[in-house]
Each structure stands twice: as C-alpha cells, then as structure tokens.
C-alpha cells in the first residue's frame, strides 16, 4: 500500500477528477450573466466575453483551492527567480521545437488542415483581439497550469507518472472537439508542449515557473496572430 502511495495519492486523485469535471463544464458559469442580463449568445463578441467571465469564475475557485500552495510556491519562485526562468525557458524551447516539428510533419503527411482548437482560437482573436490576449494569453494559461500541472502533480507523486499522464490529458483535451480522426493527431504537438510545462514544474517545484512560460508562449502566439 505504501508503494502505491508513492505513485498515486488517492485523496488528491479524487480532487483532480472533480477539478477536471469543473474545468470541462466551466462554460456553464456563463449562464449566470445570461440569466441576469438576458445576454444574446449568438453575438460573437458576447460569446467571447461570456467565456472570459467563465474563466474568471473558474480561476477564482482554483486559487481558493490551492491558495496555501500558491503562497508557498511563490516564495520558491521568487527566491530562485533567475534559475527558475532559465529552466522554464530551456524546457519551453525544447518543447516548442518538437511541437512545431510534429505539427509540420502531420500537416505534410496527412494534410488534415490544421488543429480544430487553433482554428477556433484564431476566429476569436479576429473578433476581439485584446480580450483574447487577456483570456487566452494570461487567464487560460494560469487555469491550465493549476489544472494540468498542479492538480496532477498532487495526485501523482511519482514524477514520471505525473509528467506522462498530465501531458497526455493536456493534449487530449485540446483536441477532444476535433470533428475528424485525423484531427486527433494534433495531440502529439500539444503533448510536446505539455511535457515541457510538466518538466518545468517538476524541476523547479514552483507552479509559477510553468505559469510564466505558458503565459509567454500563448501571448507571443496571440500577438503574432494580431499583427
């Protein structure tokens, strides 16, 4: 039993499952302003603003759940700031290389036409670029790091199990909305990026390292899309 605990923390595994359910159905938070203010969901701008509202609600809940850990890990991040940034940047560059390489390979060999998730995000950026910079560039990375890194690391103390499972689920949920089987091939590029974030967190022992590099990654891509 003690050996199993070295691999899986069942209490935190239950919390992880609940958080994943909350993450998946977090869009339901938009029903609050819709019911209060009779907002028209068919308007593209309104849909994006409702997504922003849902993300803020989810982020608040996650911060409340992990507030003690967040305070503790901020001190670690601050104490070894330069080292943490260097580690995060190194893993990110490696992950970025494999992400773009596998992306190019998939597009060249199978020609699926691009990841569905990327197309959806691009449409939203075209509609409200500044709101998307806030939502997808800053808020979403914080949420994803707390869900896919923080929650998974607490549930799976074994570093290898944590890195593999968290990266797989991270990739899977980014392609789950794909309408074709070929679209699921993009789990590989997303997993590459997920691996770099997971390795960053595992190496630095502070979630702020992976949050920093995830925000940097998303923000750069969104800014490039805008310009």
C-alpha positions as CSV (number, residue, x, y, z in Angstrom):
1,X,0.0,0.0,0.0
2,X,2.8,2.4,0.8
3,X,4.4,1.7,-2.6
4,X,1.1,2.6,-4.3
5,X,1.1,5.9,-2.4
6,X,4.4,6.7,-3.9
7,X,2.7,6.6,-7.3
8,X,-0.9,7.7,-6.6
9,X,-2.4,9.9,-3.8
10,X,-6.0,8.7,-3.9
11,X,-7.3,11.7,-1.9
12,X,-5.8,14.1,-4.4
13,X,-6.8,11.9,-7.3
14,X,-10.5,12.4,-6.3
15,X,-9.8,16.2,-6.1
16,X,-8.2,16.0,-9.5
17,X,-11.2,14.2,-11.0
18,X,-13.6,16.8,-9.5
19,X,-11.4,19.7,-10.8
20,X,-11.3,18.1,-14.3
21,X,-15.1,17.9,-14.3
22,X,-15.3,21.5,-13.1
23,X,-12.8,22.5,-15.9
24,X,-14.8,20.7,-18.6
25,X,-18.2,22.2,-17.6
26,X,-16.9,25.6,-16.5
27,X,-18.7,27.2,-19.5
28,X,-21.9,26.7,-17.5
29,X,-20.8,29.7,-15.4
30,X,-21.9,31.9,-18.4
31,X,-25.5,31.1,-17.5
32,X,-25.2,33.5,-14.6
33,X,-24.8,36.7,-16.6
34,X,-27.1,35.3,-19.4
35,X,-30.0,34.8,-16.9
36,X,-29.3,38.0,-15.1
37,X,-28.9,40.3,-18.1
38,X,-30.6,38.4,-20.9
39,X,-27.4,38.4,-23.0
40,X,-27.6,37.3,-26.6
41,X,-25.3,34.3,-27.1
42,X,-25.5,34.5,-30.9
43,X,-23.3,37.6,-30.9
44,X,-19.6,36.5,-31.3
45,X,-18.3,39.3,-29.1
46,X,-20.8,38.4,-26.3
47,X,-19.7,34.7,-26.6
48,X,-16.1,35.7,-26.0
49,X,-17.0,38.0,-23.1
50,X,-19.0,35.1,-21.6
51,X,-16.0,32.8,-21.9
52,X,-13.9,35.4,-20.1
53,X,-16.5,35.5,-17.3
54,X,-16.5,31.7,-17.0
55,X,-12.7,31.6,-16.9
56,X,-12.5,34.2,-14.2
57,X,-15.0,32.2,-12.1
58,X,-13.0,29.0,-12.6
59,X,-9.7,30.8,-11.8
60,X,-11.1,32.2,-8.6
61,X,-12.2,28.7,-7.5
62,X,-8.8,27.2,-8.3
63,X,-7.0,29.9,-6.4
64,X,-9.2,29.2,-3.4
65,X,-8.4,25.5,-3.6
66,X,-4.7,26.0,-3.9
67,X,-4.2,29.3,-2.1
68,X,-1.8,27.9,0.6
69,X,0.4,26.1,-2.0
70,X,0.4,29.2,-4.2
71,X,1.7,31.4,-1.4
72,X,4.4,28.8,-0.6
73,X,5.5,28.3,-4.2
74,X,5.6,32.0,-5.0
75,X,8.3,32.3,-2.3
76,X,10.3,29.5,-4.0
77,X,9.8,31.1,-7.4
78,X,11.0,34.5,-6.1
79,X,14.0,33.1,-4.2
80,X,15.4,31.3,-7.2
81,X,13.9,33.6,-9.9
82,X,16.7,33.6,-12.4
83,X,17.3,29.8,-12.1
84,X,13.6,29.1,-12.5
85,X,13.2,31.3,-15.5
86,X,16.3,29.7,-17.2
87,X,14.9,26.2,-16.5
88,X,11.4,27.2,-17.8
89,X,12.9,28.8,-21.0
90,X,15.1,25.8,-21.7
91,X,12.3,23.3,-21.5
92,X,10.0,25.6,-23.4
93,X,12.4,25.9,-26.4
94,X,12.8,22.1,-26.5
95,X,9.0,21.6,-26.3
96,X,8.5,24.3,-28.9
97,X,10.9,22.5,-31.3
98,X,9.0,19.2,-31.0
99,X,5.6,21.0,-31.2
100,X,6.4,22.7,-34.5
101,X,8.3,19.7,-35.9
102,X,5.4,17.3,-35.3
103,X,2.9,19.9,-36.4
104,X,4.7,20.3,-39.8
105,X,5.1,16.6,-40.1
106,X,1.4,15.9,-39.5
107,X,0.3,18.6,-42.0
108,X,2.8,17.4,-44.6
109,X,1.9,13.7,-44.4
110,X,-1.8,13.7,-43.6
111,X,-2.9,17.2,-44.6
112,X,-5.7,17.4,-42.0
113,X,-5.9,21.1,-42.5
114,X,-4.8,22.3,-39.0
115,X,-6.0,21.7,-35.4
116,X,-9.6,22.5,-34.7
117,X,-8.7,24.2,-31.5
118,X,-6.3,26.5,-33.3
119,X,-8.9,27.5,-35.9
120,X,-11.4,28.3,-33.2
121,X,-9.0,30.4,-31.2
122,X,-7.9,32.3,-34.4
123,X,-11.6,33.2,-35.1
124,X,-12.0,34.5,-31.6
125,X,-8.7,36.5,-31.9
126,X,-10.0,38.1,-35.1
127,X,-13.3,39.1,-33.4
128,X,-11.9,40.6,-30.1
129,X,-8.0,40.6,-30.2
130,X,-7.5,42.5,-26.9
131,X,-10.0,40.4,-24.9
132,X,-8.4,37.2,-26.3
133,X,-5.0,38.4,-25.3
134,X,-6.3,38.7,-21.7
135,X,-8.4,35.5,-21.9
136,X,-6.2,33.1,-23.9
137,X,-2.9,34.8,-23.2
138,X,-3.0,35.2,-19.5
139,X,-6.0,33.7,-17.7
140,X,-6.2,30.4,-19.6
141,X,-2.5,29.5,-19.0
142,X,-2.9,30.1,-15.3
143,X,-6.0,27.9,-15.2
144,X,-4.4,25.2,-17.3
145,X,-1.3,25.1,-15.2
146,X,-3.3,24.8,-12.0
147,X,-5.4,22.1,-13.5
148,X,-3.0,20.0,-15.6
149,X,0.2,20.6,-13.6
150,X,-0.7,21.5,-10.0
151,X,-3.6,19.0,-9.7
152,X,-1.9,16.2,-11.5
153,X,1.4,16.6,-9.5
154,X,-0.5,16.3,-6.2
155,X,-2.4,13.2,-7.5
156,X,0.7,11.5,-8.9
157,X,3.7,12.0,-6.7
158,X,5.9,9.9,-9.0
159,X,7.5,12.3,-11.4
160,X,7.4,10.0,-14.4
161,X,3.7,9.2,-13.9
162,X,2.9,12.9,-13.4
163,X,4.7,14.1,-16.5
164,X,3.3,11.4,-18.8
165,X,-0.3,11.4,-17.6
166,X,-0.6,15.2,-17.2
167,X,0.8,15.8,-20.7
168,X,-1.4,13.2,-22.3
169,X,-4.6,14.6,-20.7
170,X,-3.5,18.2,-21.6
171,X,-3.1,17.2,-25.2
172,X,-6.3,15.2,-25.3
173,X,-8.5,18.0,-24.0
174,X,-7.0,20.3,-26.7
175,X,-8.2,18.0,-29.5
176,X,-11.3,16.5,-27.9
177,X,-13.5,18.7,-30.1
178,X,-12.0,17.5,-33.4
179,X,-14.6,16.5,-35.9
180,X,-12.3,14.0,-37.7
181,X,-10.0,11.2,-36.6
182,X,-7.0,12.9,-38.3
183,X,-7.7,15.9,-36.0
184,X,-6.7,13.8,-33.0
185,X,-3.2,13.5,-34.4
186,X,-2.6,17.0,-33.1
187,X,-2.5,15.5,-29.6
188,X,1.2,14.9,-30.3
189,X,2.2,18.6,-30.7
190,X,0.1,19.6,-27.7
191,X,1.6,16.8,-25.7
192,X,5.1,18.1,-26.6
193,X,4.3,21.4,-25.1
194,X,2.6,19.8,-22.1
195,X,5.7,17.8,-21.5
196,X,7.8,20.9,-21.4
197,X,5.5,22.6,-18.9
198,X,5.3,19.4,-16.7
199,X,9.1,19.0,-16.7
200,X,9.5,22.7,-15.8
201,X,7.2,22.3,-12.8
202,X,8.8,19.1,-11.7
203,X,12.3,20.6,-11.9
204,X,11.6,23.9,-10.2
205,X,8.9,22.8,-7.7
206,X,7.0,26.0,-8.2
207,X,3.9,26.3,-10.4
208,X,4.9,29.9,-11.2
209,X,7.7,28.7,-13.5
210,X,5.3,26.8,-15.8
211,X,2.7,29.6,-15.5
212,X,5.3,32.2,-16.6
213,X,6.4,30.3,-19.7
214,X,2.9,29.2,-20.6
215,X,1.7,32.9,-20.5
216,X,4.7,33.9,-22.5
217,X,4.0,31.1,-25.1
218,X,0.3,31.9,-25.5
219,X,0.8,35.7,-25.5
220,X,3.5,35.6,-28.2
221,X,1.3,33.5,-30.5
222,X,-1.7,35.7,-30.0
223,X,0.3,38.9,-30.6
224,X,1.7,37.4,-33.8
225,X,-1.8,36.5,-34.9
226,X,-3.0,40.1,-34.2
227,X,-0.2,41.7,-36.2
